[in-house]
Every structure is written in structure tokens, then in C-alpha cells.
Amino acid sequence: MLFPDTLANPLAGAAQPEPEYAPASGQPGNPLHGIKLEAVVVALAAHYGWENLGERINIRCFTSEPSVASSLKFLRKTPWAREKVESLYLFMLRDIRRASPTVHNFPPPKS
């Protein structure tokens, strides 16, 4: 599942399969562990749109005839650009989490 249950999924209705998380024993503390780069690009494009994404990260794969395939090809070869994309993805998740209502799981009152 790409987003925790308490967050709104910007990809709702999209035909893209959601990545599965790998076991936490591999890289505890790494929020990107087990999430494919393709899922990151698709989520960013769905949330921000290609035009806004190109304004936030000014690279040609987002500004000139953008597509998931061209973006993946460039990002896999360019570590600095991939870091920017992953950073924006984490920012997006935090922003979505902040905008969602707080859910408290208090125990029911004792009668």
C-alpha cells in the first residue's frame, strides 16, 4: 500500500499498481525502502501535475514532453535529480499527512 489508511490517496482510481512494502528488517528508518521509483514519479505527477512538478524540480524530463518512461530513464542515470524527486515525494507525504484530520484511538470510556 502506497499511503497509510489515514491519508488521502492522490492516485485513487489510477490504473497503476501500488508497490508493496518490503519487510522492515532490511532498512529500518528508510521511508522509501520498498517503494519503486516509478510509483514515486506517478504519485508526484498525480498530486502536482507535470507542469507544477516541472516548476518545483526544473529538469527537462518534467518540463519538455513529460512522461513516466522518460522521467524514469533520466532519474535512474542521474543521482542528484533522483534525490530531489525522492525528497519532494517525502515532502508530499508529510504535507498530505498534515492536511488529514488527526485520528485518536482512545479506549472507550469505562462505565
N, C-alpha and C positions, 0 to 999 in steps of 0.2 A: 504494500500500500504506500503510495507516494506521500500522502498527507495524513497527519493524525486525525482521528474521528472528529475532534472538536474544531477543526479548521475547514473552511470552505474550500472545495477543490476547484481551482480555476480551469481544470481540464474536464469538468463534468460534461459528459456527452461526447467527448473526443473519442475517436476510434483507436487511439494509441494505447497499447497495453501498459499497465503500470508496472514498474520494476518491483521486484521483491527484495526485502532487506536480507542481507547476509547475516549469519549468526554474529552476535555482538562480541564473541570471543576473538575475532580477527583483529579489529581495530576499535577498541572501546574509546569513546570520546570523539570519534570522527563522524560528524553528521552526514557526510557524503558517502561513507562506506556502503557499498552495495547498490548505489544509485547510478545508473548508466548515464553517460554524457548526453545521449540522445534524449532521455527523459528530462534532463535539466534544460536543454535547449527548447524542447517542446513546451515545457511548463513556462519558461520565460516568455516565449513568443505568444502563448495563450494569455498570459497575465498582462504583459505590457504591450503586445503588438510589435510587429517588426520595426515600424517607424520609431516608436518610443524606445525600443531596445537599441536601435542604432544611435539614438541621441545619448543614451546612457553609456553605451560602450561603442565608441566610434571606430568600428572596424568594417571593412568593405563587405564581409560576408553577411552583415546585418543591414547595410545601407544600400548596396547595389545588387538588385535582383536576389533578395534573401531567400534562402530555403534551408531546411533542416540538413539536407545532404551536403550542401556547400559549407555550411557552418561547421558540421562535424569534421569534414575533411581539413578545414583550416585549423580548428581548435585542437585536433589531435596532433598537429605538427608544431603548434605554437604555444609553448607552456605559459608565457606571460598573458596571452589572451584567454587561455583556459582558466587561469587563476582569477581573472577579472569576472568571467562568466560564473564561475563557482561562487565567488564572493557575492555577486548580485543575486544569485539563487538563494543563498543563505539569508541575505537581507530581505528578500521577498518573503521567505517563510516566516522570519521574525515579524515582518510587517503584517502579514496575514494573521499570525497568532495574536498580535497586539490588538488588532481590529475585532477579533472574535470575542464574544461575551465570556466572562470568567465562569467556569463551571466548578462548583464546590461539591465535593462528595462527603458532606457531613452525615454522620449516622442519624437515623431518625430519633426524635426526642423520646425519652423514656416516659411511659405513662404510669 
